Amino acid sequence: MSTVGKIFIADTLINKLEIPPADTVIVRVGAKTVSSKLVIRDNKLKSYMLSPQLAQTLSISRRKALQIRYDQENKLVHIGPTIGILASSLPNRVEFNPKSMQAELAFLSQISKKLKAQTYFFTPSSIDWTNKTTEGFIYRKSDSGRNIWTSSIYPLPDVIYDRISSRAGEARPGLKKIKNKLMKLPYLKYFNPSFLNKWKVHRLLIANPELMPYLPETYLLQLSSLKEMLIKYKTLFLKPCNGSQGYGIIKITSNNKGKLQYIVYGKGKYSGQADSIEDFMKRTRADRKGRSYVVQQGLNLATYKESPFDIRIIYQKNNEGEWKITKKFVRVAARGSSVANLSRGGKPETSKTVLWAIFKKNKMIINEKNDEIRNLCYMAATTLESSSNKLYGELGLDIGIDKNGNLWLIEINSKPRKTTESQLSQQIVHNSFQRPLQYAIYLAGFKTDK
């Protein structure tokens, strides 16, 4: 490896970081490593500086001072952190809905500017594999005063936070190959790598005996499994394994005469009736569109103001890599609906208000349930992560409470949508965007403010 430029480091910083004195040192920024001349300065300032040639070779943006540490394991000076947020595209409309993906990405970009990190957004097509760089984007005001995405060349990052926002985007040809190639880069950490499949997740979670009491009975949809489940339960829910936002869910209710009533939740919803299970499968074939489904036990959920609800938890790792509840609120289904997703007309409410109502202001029971919710979230997240051998920094968990007060883990989502506006708490909104970035800084080996 040829030597490029110089890195100047104060002697006090050399001692603090325990950098062995030498004529040269390997310097890393993201995926790029360079051998450089080490110049130790005799002064009291705990600082460092790169020569212009070294900074250019490492593709360092001079807009922000970066942290420095010594990687004892790999014997190199690490400057960073460099955080890459992977998106399928970067919408750039002049006016946009505050609940849109553009709003989410723009808000994330604004928050990243306040952290001690070099953070950028990039897309699969912007990578230069030969030079280990990418065209990276940040959201900023242009000379005209309009907010736009502006680009620079950055090294491929220390950590990738996957924000591919849709299953369709994730299914694009070549994307899986690009992700696998990124994951094989030396030093790189990659979290929240893909959407979750409901059936695969259930099989991972059910292997933990402590989680079994919280999991609705669930099977892969087949004629035989549907028949067996209808013998056990009057109400069932059919859910697409790779579905999101409540689309494609089918609710089935059987009566004493063997007739099946069902509701299909698509762009809207419609009701139907079938004379038998075979008839039902035939009538809903077009709605299922050849997709894999699970059949799940219907739960006798508690209601709030005569509507079923679930508790949505935004569960995230913090700046020390520890799982924490960042956001907890209730989604109350629209009147006459069994689906509480906000995209399906559900309304948000504080968990305190709803738990206070259904447990009749009993503080002891409410505190016990909140402790149980925290424990359930931790068990589910750690089981999913260890069993799948994948890294997660945030999850969306949907928890139901039945009329006997029992908790049920209804679903886990690896790509929870986070809106930039809230009727509940703007500070919680801010925290929900900031925590994954703080976790990324932690993964890269650096520290950040809480």
C-alpha positions as CSV (number, residue, x, y, z in Angstrom):
1,M,0.0,0.0,0.0
2,S,1.6,3.3,-1.1
3,T,1.7,6.2,1.3
4,V,-0.6,9.2,0.6
5,G,-0.4,12.6,2.3
6,K,0.0,13.2,6.0
7,I,-2.1,13.0,9.2
8,F,-1.1,15.4,12.0
9,I,-2.1,14.3,15.5
10,A,-1.4,16.1,18.8
11,D,0.9,14.2,21.2
12,T,-1.8,14.4,23.9
13,L,-4.3,12.8,21.5
14,I,-1.7,10.1,20.5
15,N,-1.4,9.2,24.2
16,K,-5.1,9.3,24.9
17,L,-6.0,7.1,21.9
18,E,-2.9,4.8,22.6
19,I,-1.7,5.1,19.0
20,P,1.7,3.5,18.6
21,P,4.3,6.1,17.4
22,A,5.4,5.2,13.9
23,D,6.5,6.9,10.6
24,T,3.3,5.8,8.9
25,V,-0.2,4.7,9.9
26,I,-3.2,3.3,8.2
27,V,-6.1,5.7,8.1
28,R,-9.7,4.5,7.5
29,V,-12.8,6.5,6.6
30,G,-15.8,4.2,5.9
31,A,-14.8,1.5,3.4
32,K,-11.6,3.4,2.3
33,T,-8.2,2.7,3.9
34,V,-5.0,4.6,3.1
35,S,-1.5,4.5,4.4
36,S,-0.3,7.9,5.4
37,K,2.6,9.7,7.0
38,L,2.1,10.2,10.7
39,V,3.2,13.6,12.1
40,I,3.0,14.0,15.8
41,R,2.6,17.6,17.0
42,D,3.9,18.8,20.3
43,N,1.0,20.9,21.6
44,K,-1.8,20.9,24.2
45,L,-4.7,20.8,21.8
46,K,-6.3,17.3,21.5
47,S,-6.8,17.7,17.8
48,Y,-5.9,16.1,14.5
49,M,-5.7,17.4,10.9
50,L,-5.4,15.8,7.4
51,S,-3.4,17.1,4.6
52,P,-5.5,18.1,1.5
53,Q,-4.2,15.1,-0.5
54,L,-5.2,12.6,2.2
55,A,-8.6,14.2,2.7
56,Q,-9.2,14.1,-1.0
57,T,-8.1,10.5,-1.3
58,L,-10.4,9.5,1.6
59,S,-13.3,11.4,0.0
60,I,-13.9,13.4,3.2
61,S,-16.3,16.2,3.1
62,R,-14.9,19.3,4.8
63,R,-18.3,20.5,5.9
64,K,-18.1,18.7,9.3
65,A,-15.3,17.8,11.7
66,L,-15.3,14.1,12.3
67,Q,-14.3,12.1,15.4
68,I,-11.1,10.0,15.6
69,R,-10.4,6.7,17.4
70,Y,-7.7,4.1,17.2
71,D,-8.9,0.6,16.2
72,Q,-6.7,-1.7,18.3
73,E,-7.9,-4.9,16.6
74,N,-7.1,-3.8,13.1
75,K,-4.2,-1.4,14.0
76,L,-5.5,1.6,12.2
77,V,-6.7,5.2,12.8
78,H,-10.4,5.4,12.2
79,I,-12.0,8.8,11.3
80,G,-15.8,9.0,11.3
81,P,-18.4,7.8,11.8
82,T,-19.7,7.7,8.2
83,I,-23.4,6.7,8.1
84,G,-25.1,5.8,4.9
85,I,-28.9,5.7,4.7
86,L,-30.0,3.5,1.8
87,A,-33.2,4.5,0.0
88,S,-34.8,3.2,-3.2
89,S,-35.2,6.8,-4.4
90,L,-35.1,10.4,-3.1
91,P,-38.4,12.2,-3.9
92,N,-37.8,15.9,-4.6
93,R,-41.2,17.5,-4.9
94,V,-41.5,21.2,-4.0
95,E,-44.6,20.5,-1.9
96,F,-45.2,17.2,-0.2
97,N,-47.4,15.5,2.4
98,P,-45.9,15.6,5.9
99,K,-46.7,11.8,6.1
100,S,-44.9,11.0,2.8
101,M,-41.6,9.2,2.4
102,Q,-40.0,12.5,1.2
103,A,-41.0,14.2,4.5
104,E,-39.5,11.2,6.5
105,L,-36.2,11.2,4.6
106,A,-35.9,15.0,4.7
107,F,-36.6,15.1,8.5
108,L,-34.0,12.4,9.0
109,S,-31.5,14.4,7.0
110,Q,-32.1,17.5,9.1
111,I,-31.6,15.6,12.4
112,S,-28.4,14.0,11.1
113,K,-26.8,17.4,10.7
114,K,-26.8,17.9,14.5
115,L,-25.0,14.7,15.3
116,K,-21.2,14.0,15.4
117,A,-21.2,12.0,12.2
118,Q,-20.9,12.3,8.4
119,T,-24.3,11.1,7.3
120,Y,-25.7,10.9,3.8
121,F,-28.4,9.2,1.8
122,F,-27.6,7.0,-1.2
123,T,-29.4,4.7,-3.7
124,P,-28.3,1.4,-5.1
125,S,-27.5,2.9,-8.5
126,S,-25.2,5.6,-7.0
127,I,-22.4,3.3,-5.9
128,D,-18.9,3.3,-7.4
129,W,-17.6,-0.1,-6.5
130,T,-14.1,0.4,-8.0
131,N,-13.3,3.4,-5.8
132,K,-15.4,2.3,-2.8
133,T,-17.4,5.6,-3.0
134,T,-20.9,6.6,-3.6
135,E,-22.8,9.7,-4.7
136,G,-24.4,10.7,-1.4
137,F,-27.2,13.2,-0.8
138,I,-28.2,15.6,2.0
139,Y,-31.3,17.7,2.1
140,R,-30.4,21.4,2.3
141,K,-31.4,24.8,1.1
142,S,-30.2,25.8,-2.4
143,D,-29.2,29.3,-3.5
144,S,-32.8,29.9,-4.6
145,G,-34.0,29.2,-1.1
146,R,-35.7,26.0,-2.0
147,N,-35.0,22.7,-0.1
148,I,-33.5,20.2,-2.4
149,W,-31.3,17.1,-2.3
150,T,-27.6,18.1,-3.1
151,S,-24.9,15.5,-3.7
152,S,-21.2,15.0,-3.1
153,I,-18.9,12.0,-3.3
154,Y,-18.5,10.1,-0.1
155,P,-16.7,6.9,0.9
156,L,-18.9,3.9,1.3
157,P,-20.0,4.0,5.0
158,D,-19.1,2.4,8.3
159,V,-22.8,1.6,8.9
160,I,-25.8,1.3,6.6
161,Y,-29.3,2.1,7.9
162,D,-31.7,0.5,5.4
163,R,-34.7,2.7,4.6
164,I,-35.9,1.0,1.5
165,S,-39.5,2.0,2.0
166,S,-41.6,-0.5,0.1
167,R,-41.6,-4.2,-0.6
168,A,-41.9,-3.4,-4.3
169,G,-38.7,-1.3,-4.1
170,E,-37.0,-4.1,-2.2
171,A,-38.0,-6.6,-4.9
172,R,-36.3,-4.6,-7.8
173,P,-33.9,-6.7,-9.9
174,G,-30.4,-6.6,-8.6
175,L,-31.1,-5.0,-5.3
176,K,-30.6,-8.2,-3.3
177,K,-27.2,-8.7,-5.0
178,I,-26.2,-5.1,-4.2
179,K,-27.1,-5.5,-0.6
180,N,-25.2,-8.8,-0.3
181,K,-22.2,-7.1,-1.8
182,L,-22.4,-4.2,0.6
183,M,-22.7,-6.6,3.6
184,K,-19.4,-8.3,2.5
185,L,-17.4,-5.1,2.7
186,P,-14.8,-5.1,5.4
187,Y,-15.7,-3.2,8.6
188,L,-19.3,-2.4,7.4
189,K,-22.3,-3.0,9.7
190,Y,-25.8,-3.2,8.1
191,F,-29.0,-3.0,10.1
192,N,-32.7,-3.5,9.3
193,P,-31.7,-5.3,6.1
194,S,-35.2,-6.2,4.7
195,F,-38.9,-6.4,5.3
196,L,-40.2,-9.4,7.3
197,N,-42.2,-12.4,6.2
198,K,-45.0,-13.1,8.7
199,W,-44.7,-16.9,8.5
200,K,-40.9,-16.9,8.8
201,V,-41.1,-14.5,11.8
202,H,-43.7,-16.7,13.5
203,R,-41.5,-19.8,13.1
204,L,-38.6,-17.9,14.6
205,L,-40.5,-16.6,17.6
206,I,-42.5,-19.8,18.4
207,A,-39.1,-21.5,19.0
208,N,-38.8,-19.4,22.2
209,P,-41.0,-21.1,24.9
210,E,-41.4,-17.9,26.8
211,L,-43.0,-16.2,23.8
212,M,-45.5,-19.0,23.0
213,P,-48.3,-17.7,25.4
214,Y,-48.2,-14.4,23.5
215,L,-48.4,-15.7,19.9
216,P,-51.8,-16.3,18.2
217,E,-52.0,-19.7,16.7
218,T,-50.8,-19.4,13.2
219,Y,-50.2,-21.6,10.2
220,L,-49.4,-21.2,6.5
221,L,-52.7,-21.0,4.6
222,Q,-53.7,-24.3,3.0
223,L,-57.1,-25.9,2.6
224,S,-56.2,-28.4,5.4
225,S,-55.0,-25.8,7.9
226,L,-58.0,-23.5,7.2
227,K,-60.3,-26.4,7.9
228,E,-58.6,-27.3,11.2
229,M,-58.5,-23.7,12.4
230,L,-62.2,-23.2,11.7
231,I,-63.0,-26.1,13.9
232,K,-61.1,-24.4,16.8
233,Y,-62.0,-20.8,16.2
234,K,-65.2,-19.0,15.1
235,T,-63.2,-16.0,13.7
236,L,-59.9,-16.1,11.8
237,F,-57.7,-13.6,10.0
238,L,-55.9,-14.4,6.8
239,K,-52.8,-12.2,6.2
240,P,-50.4,-12.0,3.3
241,C,-47.0,-13.2,4.4
242,N,-45.4,-10.2,2.8
243,G,-48.2,-7.7,3.3
244,S,-48.0,-4.2,4.8
245,Q,-50.4,-1.5,6.2
246,G,-53.4,-3.9,6.5
247,Y,-53.8,-4.5,2.7
248,G,-55.0,-7.9,1.7
249,I,-56.2,-9.0,5.1
250,I,-59.3,-11.2,5.1
251,K,-61.5,-11.7,8.2
252,I,-63.5,-14.9,8.2
253,T,-66.4,-15.7,10.6
254,S,-68.3,-19.1,10.6
255,N,-71.9,-19.6,11.7
256,N,-73.6,-22.7,13.0
257,K,-74.9,-23.7,9.5
258,G,-71.4,-24.0,8.1
259,K,-71.7,-20.7,6.1
260,L,-68.7,-18.4,6.0
261,Q,-69.0,-14.6,6.2
262,Y,-65.8,-12.7,5.2
263,I,-64.5,-9.2,4.8
264,V,-61.7,-8.4,2.4
265,Y,-59.6,-5.3,3.2
266,G,-58.1,-3.9,0.0
267,K,-58.1,-0.3,-1.2
268,G,-61.5,-0.2,0.5
269,K,-63.3,-3.2,1.9
270,Y,-66.1,-5.5,0.8
271,S,-68.1,-8.3,2.4
272,G,-68.9,-11.7,1.0
273,Q,-70.4,-15.1,1.9
274,A,-69.3,-18.6,1.0
275,D,-71.1,-21.9,1.3
276,S,-68.0,-23.9,2.2
277,I,-64.3,-23.6,2.8
278,E,-63.7,-24.7,-0.8
279,D,-66.1,-22.0,-2.0
280,F,-64.4,-19.4,0.1
281,M,-61.0,-20.2,-1.3
282,K,-62.4,-20.0,-4.9
283,R,-64.2,-16.7,-4.2
284,T,-61.1,-15.0,-2.7
285,R,-58.5,-16.4,-5.1
286,A,-58.4,-13.1,-7.0
287,D,-58.0,-11.1,-3.8
288,R,-55.1,-13.3,-2.7
289,K,-53.4,-12.8,-6.1
290,G,-51.3,-16.0,-5.8
291,R,-49.5,-14.7,-2.7
292,S,-48.6,-16.8,0.3
293,Y,-50.9,-16.2,3.3
294,V,-51.0,-17.2,7.0
295,V,-54.2,-18.1,8.8
296,Q,-54.3,-16.8,12.3
297,Q,-56.5,-17.3,15.3
298,G,-59.0,-14.5,15.8
299,L,-58.6,-12.7,19.1
300,N,-61.4,-11.6,21.4
301,L,-59.8,-8.2,21.8
302,A,-60.8,-5.6,24.3
303,T,-62.5,-2.5,22.8
304,Y,-62.2,1.2,23.4
305,K,-65.3,3.3,22.6
306,E,-66.7,0.1,21.0
307,S,-63.8,-0.4,18.6
308,P,-61.0,-2.9,18.7
309,F,-57.5,-1.5,19.1
310,D,-53.8,-2.5,19.3
311,I,-50.8,-0.9,20.9
312,R,-48.1,0.2,18.4
313,I,-44.6,0.2,19.9
314,I,-41.7,1.8,18.1
315,Y,-38.8,-0.2,19.6
316,Q,-35.3,1.1,19.0
317,K,-31.7,0.7,20.1
318,N,-30.1,3.7,21.7
319,N,-26.6,5.2,21.6
320,E,-25.4,2.3,23.7
321,G,-27.0,-0.5,21.6
322,E,-29.7,-1.1,24.2
323,W,-33.3,-1.8,23.2
324,K,-35.7,1.0,24.4
325,I,-39.4,1.9,23.8
326,T,-39.2,5.2,22.0
327,K,-42.9,5.5,21.2
328,K,-46.0,3.8,22.5
329,F,-49.5,4.7,21.3
330,V,-52.8,3.0,20.7
331,R,-54.4,2.6,17.2
332,V,-58.2,2.4,17.5
333,A,-59.9,0.8,14.5
334,A,-62.5,2.9,12.6
335,R,-66.1,2.1,13.6
336,G,-67.2,-1.2,12.0
337,S,-63.6,-2.2,11.2
338,S,-61.4,-4.9,12.7
339,V,-58.2,-3.5,11.3
340,A,-56.5,-0.7,13.4
341,N,-53.8,0.4,10.9
342,L,-53.8,4.2,10.6
343,S,-53.7,3.8,6.8
344,R,-57.0,1.9,7.1
345,G,-58.7,4.7,9.0
346,G,-57.5,3.9,12.5
347,K,-57.1,6.8,14.9
348,P,-54.2,7.3,17.3
349,E,-54.8,7.6,21.1
350,T,-52.4,7.7,24.1
351,S,-51.9,4.3,25.7
352,K,-52.4,5.9,29.1
353,T,-55.9,7.0,28.1
354,V,-56.9,3.6,26.8
355,L,-55.3,1.5,29.5
356,W,-56.9,3.7,32.1
357,A,-60.3,3.1,30.6
358,I,-60.1,-0.7,30.0
359,F,-58.5,-1.5,33.4
360,K,-60.9,0.8,35.2
361,K,-58.3,3.2,36.6
362,N,-56.5,0.4,38.5
363,K,-53.0,1.7,38.7
364,M,-51.5,-1.6,40.0
365,I,-52.8,-3.6,37.0
366,I,-51.8,-0.8,34.5
367,N,-48.2,-0.8,35.9
368,E,-48.1,-4.6,35.7
369,K,-49.3,-4.5,32.1
370,N,-46.8,-1.8,31.1
371,D,-44.0,-3.9,32.7
372,E,-45.2,-7.0,30.8
373,I,-45.3,-5.0,27.5
374,R,-41.7,-3.9,28.0
375,N,-40.7,-7.5,28.7
376,L,-42.6,-8.8,25.7
377,C,-41.0,-6.3,23.4
378,Y,-37.5,-7.2,24.6
379,M,-38.1,-11.0,24.3
380,A,-39.5,-10.6,20.8
381,A,-36.7,-8.3,19.5
382,T,-33.9,-10.3,21.0
383,T,-35.4,-13.6,19.8
384,L,-35.9,-12.3,16.3
385,E,-32.4,-10.9,16.1
386,S,-30.6,-13.9,17.5
387,S,-32.7,-16.5,15.5
388,S,-32.4,-14.7,12.2
389,N,-28.7,-13.8,12.6
390,K,-29.5,-10.3,11.4
391,L,-29.0,-6.9,12.9
392,Y,-31.9,-4.7,13.8
393,G,-31.9,-1.1,15.2
394,E,-35.6,-0.5,15.2
395,L,-38.9,-2.5,15.1
396,G,-42.6,-1.8,15.1
397,L,-44.5,-4.2,17.3
398,D,-48.3,-4.5,17.4
399,I,-49.6,-5.8,20.7
400,G,-53.3,-6.7,21.4
401,I,-55.1,-7.0,24.7
402,D,-58.0,-9.4,24.9
403,K,-61.1,-9.0,27.1
404,N,-59.4,-11.1,29.8
405,G,-56.5,-8.7,29.9
406,N,-54.0,-11.0,28.2
407,L,-51.4,-9.6,25.9
408,W,-50.9,-10.9,22.3
409,L,-48.1,-10.1,19.9
410,I,-50.0,-9.6,16.7
411,E,-47.2,-8.5,14.4
412,I,-43.6,-7.3,14.1
413,N,-42.5,-4.8,11.4
414,S,-38.9,-4.2,10.5
415,K,-39.7,-1.0,8.5
416,P,-42.0,1.0,10.7
417,R,-43.2,4.2,9.1
418,K,-42.6,7.3,11.2
419,T,-44.5,10.5,10.5
420,T,-42.9,13.9,11.1
421,E,-46.1,15.2,12.7
422,S,-48.0,13.9,15.7
423,Q,-51.0,14.7,17.7
424,L,-49.3,13.2,20.7
425,S,-45.7,14.5,21.2
426,Q,-43.3,16.2,18.8
427,Q,-40.3,15.4,21.1
428,I,-41.1,11.7,20.8
429,V,-41.3,12.1,17.0
430,H,-37.8,13.7,17.1
431,N,-36.4,10.8,19.3
432,S,-37.9,8.2,17.0
433,F,-35.8,9.6,14.0
434,Q,-32.7,10.3,16.0
435,R,-32.2,7.0,17.9
436,P,-31.4,4.9,14.8
437,L,-28.7,7.4,13.9
438,Q,-27.3,7.3,17.4
439,Y,-27.3,3.6,17.2
440,A,-25.4,3.7,13.9
441,I,-22.8,5.9,15.5
442,Y,-22.5,3.4,18.3
443,L,-22.1,0.5,15.8
444,A,-19.3,2.4,14.0
445,G,-17.4,2.4,17.3
446,F,-17.9,6.1,18.2
447,K,-19.7,8.0,20.9
448,T,-22.6,10.4,20.7
449,D,-24.5,12.6,23.0
450,K,-27.7,11.1,24.5
